[in-house]
Amino acid sequence: MKTFLMNEVGLSNDATIQLRAIHGIDVFNAFQSFSNKGVVDTCSTARRPGGTISYPDSTRNTLFLNITNTGVAIPTIVAKNLKLCIYAA
């Protein structure tokens, strides 16, 4: 599934790890629960900048400033390919 998501859909290695490990998308049938509107909403939310991200190595002894959330670049072709996966599933 990771190879499919990277080569056919166009996701990055980090994105495929997130989908598989955190969101449990490890079989093609998982796309059956998605909707076209869901893909559009998810992509626009990920692209939208704003807020901050906590610095992962921040502890009480070592204080780091939060990182500004600049949004994530998601190519239009990736959103289109995800919609095709939904249709195929």
N, C-alpha and C positions, 0 to 999 in steps of 0.2 A: 504494500500500500504506500509506503514511503516513496519508493521509486516512481509510482504512478503520480503521486501528488507533486513531486518535484519535476518530473519530465513532461507529463501531460498537462497538468493544471498550471504549473509554473510557479509553485510556492518555493520559498527558500527552505534551506535545511532547518533553520530555527523554527519556521512556521510549521513544518511537518512534524517536528518533535513535539511542539505545543499541541497540535491537533491530536496526535496519537497518545501522548503520555497524559496530558491534562484533561483533554476533552473526550478521550476514548474512541476516536474515529480511527478504527483499524481495519474496517471492512467496507467495501464499496456500498453495501446495503445501508450503511449509516446515512447516506445522502437522502434516503427516502423520507427522513424526518425533517429535512430542510425545505424551505420555500424560496421562491425567487425574491420575494420581498425581504425575507430574512437575510439573504446574501447582500442585497442592496443596503439594508439597514446596518448590518455588521461591518461592511466595507466603509460606509460613510462614517460610522462611529470610530473605527480604527484610524481613519484618515484625519479626523478632527483633532486639532491641537487644543491644549488647555490643561490646566491643573498641573500637578507634579507627580513624580514617581519617587518613591522612597529609595534611597541609595541602599543597595543590597548588603553592603559590608558595614553599615552603620550600626554601632553598638553604643551602650551607655558610656563606655570609656573613650570611644573614638567617634566624635560627632562629625558628620558630613552633611552638607546641605542637600536638600532634595533636588532631583534633576527635573528640569522643565520638560513636560510631555509635549513633544513637537508633532505628534501624530506619526502614523506609519504610512509609508508609500505602498499603495496597492495598485498595481497596473490594471487598467481596464480589462485587458485580456484575461487576467486571473479571475476577475468577477464573472466574465463571460464563460470561462471554462468551468467554474463552479456551478453556474446555472445549467450548463450542459450535463454535468455529472448528476444533478438533481433530475433532469429530464430522463437520462439514461437509466437511473436507478428506479 
